[in-house]
């Protein structure tokens, strides 16, 4: 039997939107909206990994659970790994789902889709992507693309992740959504690795896992959740959640 835990990393030190986790969206902090979506996914325990006691207070006031982590982490993966060790030293949870704390519009089904990929014992990490519909996003380096071999109409085996327009030629392109379901052993393996050459070149953490030989499968979902990085994104989130 597997037991999943959803971990939501949240840090206050955003350069473009300071205090981002506590940004108000219709009377609740953004991190609380993400926590609620994660709860609605109903795949397991939900825990926020915070770097500031104000985030912990916001989540506990909403009825959730949060733990403090250090302010030295270079990535969300490192932060959730620390939180996992603090919250679950007895290793009750063997699947760890990383949901970014700036995705207040993420659909619960998107979280479930990533987690279901680990029903296949050959898969180390599950993630999600949506087909790119806007022409400008095909060439936008801020829109990360996943290149993969189709397993079926709604699933790929990832071969590469890139900021470039790929693959070349006619056919769909897929926007990678930075939400991951790890086997606990795969997360432990991942955080112990040094940054890989392609990861450093593309500035994409998931390439570290591919370069180490881990298998990443990708569920194709209907929509890309809005990532909130700027004041403009925050206004869009308020409109979408109105």
VOBARO-819381 format. One record per residue: x, y, z of N, C-alpha, C in turn; residue in three letters. Coordinates in steps of 0.2 Angstrom, whole numbers. Each point is the difference from the previous one (the first is absolute). Last residue first. Layout:
// residues N
n_xx	n_yy	n_zz	ca_xx	ca_yy	ca_zz	c_xx	c_yy	c_zz	residuo
X	Y	Z	X	Y	Z	X	Y	Z	ALA
...
// end
This chain:
// residues 242
n_xx	n_yy	n_zz	ca_xx	ca_yy	ca_zz	c_xx	c_yy	c_zz	residuo
-63	175	-45	-5	4	3	-7	-4	0	UNK
23	-6	-8	-3	-3	6	-6	4	3	UNK
13	7	-19	-2	-7	-2	-4	-3	6	UNK
9	22	2	-5	0	-4	-3	-7	-1	UNK
19	3	13	-6	3	4	-6	-1	-5	UNK
21	-5	-9	-3	-6	5	-6	3	3	UNK
11	15	-13	-3	-5	-4	-3	-5	4	UNK
13	16	11	-7	3	-3	-3	-5	-4	UNK
21	-6	6	-4	0	6	-7	3	-1	UNK
17	1	-17	-2	-7	1	-5	0	6	UNK
11	20	-3	-5	-1	-5	-3	-7	0	UNK
17	6	15	-6	3	2	-5	-1	-6	UNK
18	-19	0	0	8	0	-6	2	2	UNK
4	-23	-1	7	2	1	0	8	1	UNK
-17	-24	-1	0	7	2	7	2	2	UNK
-13	-19	-17	6	1	5	0	8	1	UNK
-21	-16	-10	4	6	0	5	0	6	UNK
-8	-23	-13	-2	5	5	4	6	0	UNK
-8	-16	-21	6	2	4	-2	5	5	UNK
-15	-20	-13	2	7	1	6	1	4	UNK
-9	-22	-6	-4	4	-4	3	7	0	UNK
16	-22	3	-6	3	3	-3	6	-4	UNK
18	-23	0	-2	6	-4	-7	2	3	UNK
22	-13	11	-7	-1	-1	-2	7	-4	UNK
24	-13	3	-3	6	0	-7	-1	-2	UNK
24	-13	11	-6	0	-5	-4	6	1	UNK
27	-9	5	-5	5	2	-6	-1	-5	UNK
23	-14	10	-5	0	-5	-5	5	2	UNK
28	-1	5	-7	-1	2	-5	1	-5	UNK
24	3	-2	-3	-6	-2	-7	-1	3	UNK
16	19	2	2	-5	4	-3	-7	-2	UNK
-5	20	-11	7	-1	-1	2	-6	4	UNK
-22	8	3	1	-4	-7	7	-2	-1	UNK
-5	13	19	-2	-6	1	1	-4	-6	UNK
6	22	0	4	-3	4	-2	-8	1	UNK
-13	17	-11	5	-4	-5	5	-4	4	UNK
-17	14	10	-2	-6	-1	4	-4	-5	UNK
3	23	7	2	-4	5	-2	-8	-2	UNK
6	23	-15	-6	-5	1	2	-6	5	UNK
13	18	-13	-3	3	6	-6	-4	2	UNK
16	-3	-18	-7	1	-2	-3	4	6	UNK
23	-7	2	-1	3	-6	-7	3	-1	UNK
5	-13	19	3	6	0	0	4	-6	UNK
-8	-22	0	-4	4	5	3	7	0	UNK
12	-16	-12	-6	3	-4	-5	4	5	UNK
20	-10	10	2	5	-5	-6	3	-4	UNK
-5	-8	25	3	-4	-6	1	6	-5	UNK
0	0	28	-4	2	-6	4	-2	-6	UNK
2	-16	21	2	7	-2	-4	2	-6	UNK
-10	-18	17	4	1	-6	2	7	0	UNK
-15	-9	17	7	-2	1	5	1	-6	UNK
-24	3	-1	3	6	4	7	-2	2	UNK
-12	-16	-12	0	6	-4	4	5	4	UNK
-6	-21	10	6	-1	-5	1	7	-4	UNK
-18	-1	15	6	-1	4	6	0	-5	UNK
-21	-1	-9	1	7	2	7	0	4	UNK
-8	-21	-8	2	4	-5	2	8	2	UNK
-9	-16	16	6	-2	-2	3	4	-6	UNK
-22	3	6	4	3	5	7	-2	-1	UNK
-16	3	-20	1	-5	5	5	3	5	UNK
-14	18	-13	6	-4	0	-1	-6	4	UNK
-13	20	-15	-1	-5	5	6	-5	0	UNK
-5	28	-8	3	-7	0	-3	-4	5	UNK
-2	25	-15	-3	-4	5	2	-7	0	UNK
3	21	-16	5	-2	5	-4	-3	6	UNK
-6	0	-27	-3	3	6	5	-2	6	UNK
3	2	-28	1	-4	6	-2	4	6	UNK
-8	0	-27	2	4	6	1	-3	6	UNK
0	-9	-27	-3	0	7	4	4	5	UNK
-6	-3	-29	5	2	5	-3	0	7	UNK
-8	-12	-26	-1	4	6	7	1	4	UNK
1	-2	-27	-3	-4	6	-1	4	6	UNK
18	1	-22	-7	1	1	-2	-5	6	UNK
25	10	0	-5	-3	-5	-7	0	2	UNK
21	-2	18	-1	4	-7	-5	-3	-4	UNK
-1	-2	27	4	-2	-5	-2	4	-7	UNK
3	15	16	1	-7	-2	-6	-5	2	UNK
12	26	3	-6	-3	-4	2	-7	-2	UNK
12	10	22	0	1	-7	-7	-2	-3	UNK
7	-3	23	-3	6	-1	0	2	-8	UNK
0	-26	12	4	6	-3	-4	6	0	UNK
2	-29	7	-4	7	2	5	5	-3	UNK
-2	-28	-6	3	6	1	-5	5	2	UNK
-6	-23	-2	7	0	-2	4	6	1	UNK
-24	-13	11	4	6	-2	7	-2	-2	UNK
-24	-12	-3	6	-1	4	5	5	-2	UNK
-28	2	-1	6	0	-3	5	-3	5	UNK
-29	2	-4	6	-2	4	6	0	-4	UNK
-23	1	-7	0	5	6	6	-1	4	UNK
-6	-13	-20	-2	7	-2	1	5	6	UNK
17	-21	1	-7	0	-2	-2	8	-1	UNK
22	-5	2	-2	-7	2	-7	-1	-1	UNK
19	17	-11	-6	-1	2	-1	-7	2	UNK
22	15	2	-3	-5	-4	-7	-1	2	UNK
13	24	3	-1	-6	2	-3	-5	-5	UNK
9	27	9	0	-5	-6	0	-7	3	UNK
-8	26	10	3	-7	1	-1	-4	-7	UNK
3	28	8	-3	-5	-4	3	-7	2	UNK
-4	26	11	4	-6	0	-3	-5	-4	UNK
-1	27	1	-5	-5	-1	4	-7	-1	UNK
11	21	0	-3	-1	7	-5	-5	0	UNK
11	7	-20	4	-4	4	-2	-1	7	UNK
-14	3	-23	1	4	6	5	-5	4	UNK
-11	-5	-21	7	2	-1	2	4	7	UNK
-22	-10	-3	4	-5	-3	8	2	0	UNK
-19	14	7	3	-4	6	5	-5	-3	UNK
-13	14	-14	5	4	3	4	-4	5	UNK
-21	-8	-10	6	0	-5	6	3	3	UNK
-20	-12	14	2	7	-3	6	-1	-3	UNK
-8	-20	10	-5	3	-5	1	7	-3	UNK
13	-24	13	0	8	-2	-5	2	-5	UNK
-2	-22	17	2	2	-6	0	8	-1	UNK
6	-12	23	-6	2	-4	2	2	-7	UNK
10	-16	23	1	5	-5	-7	2	-3	UNK
14	-14	23	-6	2	-4	2	5	-5	UNK
12	-21	17	-1	7	-1	-6	1	-5	UNK
15	-20	16	-6	2	-4	0	7	0	UNK
20	-19	6	-3	6	1	-6	1	-5	UNK
11	-21	1	3	3	6	-3	7	2	UNK
-8	-24	-14	0	7	0	3	3	6	UNK
-6	-23	-5	6	2	-4	2	7	1	UNK
-20	-11	9	6	-1	4	7	2	-3	UNK
-26	9	-3	5	-4	-4	6	0	4	UNK
-16	13	9	-3	-7	0	4	-5	-4	UNK
4	24	1	4	-4	4	-3	-7	1	UNK
-11	18	-11	5	-3	-5	5	-5	4	UNK
-18	14	10	-2	-7	-3	5	-3	-4	UNK
3	22	10	0	-5	5	-1	-7	-3	UNK
-3	20	-13	7	-2	1	1	-6	4	UNK
-22	7	-3	2	-3	-6	8	-1	1	UNK
-12	11	17	-2	-7	0	4	-3	-6	UNK
1	23	1	4	-3	6	-1	-8	0	UNK
-13	13	-15	7	0	-2	4	-3	5	UNK
-23	3	5	2	-6	-4	7	0	-3	UNK
-8	18	14	1	-6	4	2	-6	-5	UNK
6	25	-9	-6	-5	1	1	-6	4	UNK
11	26	1	1	-7	-2	-6	-4	1	UNK
5	24	5	-6	-2	-5	1	-7	-2	UNK
16	12	14	-7	0	4	-5	-2	-5	UNK
27	-1	2	-5	-2	-5	-7	0	3	UNK
22	4	10	-2	6	-4	-5	-2	-5	UNK
13	-15	15	-5	4	4	-2	6	-3	UNK
6	-26	-10	3	7	1	-5	5	4	UNK
2	-27	2	-4	5	-4	2	7	2	UNK
8	-28	1	3	7	1	-5	5	-4	UNK
-1	-26	12	-2	4	-6	2	7	2	UNK
7	-27	7	0	7	2	-1	5	-6	UNK
-1	-27	11	-1	4	-6	-1	7	2	UNK
3	-17	16	5	-2	-5	-1	3	-6	UNK
-6	3	28	-2	2	-6	6	-2	-5	UNK
2	-5	23	-6	-2	-2	-2	1	-7	UNK
21	4	14	-1	-2	-7	-6	-4	-1	UNK
10	12	20	-1	-8	0	-2	-2	-7	UNK
4	23	5	6	-3	1	-1	-8	0	UNK
-14	22	-7	-1	-7	0	6	-4	0	UNK
-1	24	3	-7	-2	1	-1	-8	0	UNK
21	11	-4	-2	2	6	-7	-3	2	UNK
10	-5	-21	4	-3	5	-3	2	7	UNK
-9	11	-19	-2	-8	0	3	-3	6	UNK
6	22	-5	-6	0	3	-3	-7	1	UNK
20	4	-12	1	1	7	-6	0	4	UNK
-2	-3	-23	4	-5	3	1	1	7	UNK
-10	17	-13	-5	-5	2	4	-7	3	UNK
14	18	-8	-5	2	6	-5	-5	2	UNK
14	-3	-19	4	0	6	-4	1	6	UNK
-10	3	-21	1	-8	2	4	0	6	UNK
-4	21	-9	-6	-2	4	1	-8	1	UNK
22	15	-2	-5	-2	-4	-6	-2	4	UNK
21	8	9	1	3	-7	-7	-2	-5	UNK
4	4	29	-1	-5	-6	0	4	-7	UNK
2	9	24	6	-1	-4	-1	-4	-6	UNK
-14	6	20	0	5	-5	6	-1	-5	UNK
-14	-20	16	5	5	-1	0	5	-5	UNK
-22	-11	11	6	-3	-3	5	6	-1	UNK
-25	-7	13	5	5	-1	6	-4	-3	UNK
-27	-8	-2	7	0	4	4	5	-2	UNK
-28	-6	0	5	3	-3	6	-2	4	UNK
-28	-5	-4	6	-2	3	6	3	-4	UNK
-28	8	3	5	-5	-3	6	-1	4	UNK
-20	15	3	-2	-7	2	5	-5	-3	UNK
0	25	-1	-5	-3	-5	-2	-7	2	UNK
17	12	12	-7	3	1	-5	-2	-4	UNK
22	-9	-3	-3	-2	6	-7	3	2	UNK
13	8	-18	-3	-6	-2	-3	-3	6	UNK
10	21	2	-5	0	-4	-3	-7	-2	UNK
19	2	14	-6	2	3	-6	1	-4	UNK
21	-6	-9	-2	-5	4	-7	2	4	UNK
11	16	-13	-3	-5	-4	-3	-6	4	UNK
13	16	11	-7	3	-2	-3	-5	-5	UNK
22	-4	8	-6	-2	5	-6	3	-2	UNK
19	-7	-18	-1	6	4	-6	-2	5	UNK
9	-14	-18	6	3	3	-1	6	4	UNK
-15	-25	-7	1	8	0	7	2	2	UNK
-17	-21	-9	7	0	2	2	8	-1	UNK
-24	-15	3	3	6	-3	7	0	3	UNK
-18	-21	-4	4	3	4	3	6	-3	UNK
-20	-21	-2	3	6	-3	4	4	6	UNK
-9	-28	-6	1	5	5	3	6	-4	UNK
-13	-15	-16	4	-2	6	1	7	4	UNK
-13	-2	-20	5	-5	-2	4	-2	7	UNK
-18	18	-7	-2	-6	4	5	-6	-2	UNK
-5	24	-8	2	-6	-4	0	-6	3	UNK
-6	20	11	-5	-2	-5	2	-6	-4	UNK
16	11	14	-5	-4	4	-5	-3	-4	UNK
15	15	-11	3	-6	2	-4	-4	4	UNK
-8	21	-4	0	-4	-7	3	-7	2	UNK
1	16	17	-7	-3	-1	0	-4	-6	UNK
20	11	4	-1	-5	5	-7	-3	-1	UNK
5	19	-12	4	-6	-3	-1	-6	5	UNK
-9	20	7	-4	-2	-6	4	-6	-3	UNK
10	10	18	-5	-3	2	-5	-3	-6	UNK
19	14	-4	2	-7	2	-6	-4	3	UNK
-3	23	-6	1	-4	-6	2	-7	2	UNK
-14	15	17	6	0	-3	1	-5	-5	UNK
-24	11	5	5	-5	3	6	0	-3	UNK
-18	15	-6	-1	-1	7	5	-5	3	UNK
-1	5	-24	-7	0	3	0	-2	7	UNK
23	0	-6	-5	-1	-6	-7	-2	3	UNK
26	11	8	-7	-1	1	-3	-2	-6	UNK
26	-5	8	-4	5	-4	-8	-2	0	UNK
20	-12	11	-6	3	3	-4	5	-3	UNK
19	-12	-10	-5	-5	3	-5	3	4	UNK
17	15	-10	-5	-4	-4	-4	-5	3	UNK
18	18	6	-5	-3	4	-6	-3	-3	UNK
14	14	-16	2	-1	7	-6	-2	4	UNK
6	-1	-26	-6	1	4	1	-2	7	UNK
18	0	-16	-5	4	-4	-7	1	4	UNK
18	-12	10	3	7	-2	-5	4	-4	UNK
-3	-19	20	-1	1	-7	2	7	-2	UNK
0	-14	23	5	5	-4	-1	-1	-7	UNK
-12	-13	17	-2	7	0	4	5	-5	UNK
-7	-28	-1	5	5	3	-2	7	-2	UNK
-9	-28	-1	-2	7	0	5	4	3	UNK
-8	-27	-9	6	5	2	-3	7	-1	UNK
-13	-24	4	-1	7	-4	6	4	3	UNK
-8	-28	-1	4	5	3	0	6	-4	UNK
-14	-24	4	1	6	-5	4	5	5	UNK
-2	-28	1	0	6	4	1	6	-6	UNK
-8	-29	1	3	6	-3	-1	6	5	UNK
2	-29	-1	-3	6	4	4	6	-3	UNK
-4	-28	-7	3	6	0	-3	6	4	UNK
1	-29	0	-4	6	0	4	6	0	UNK
// end
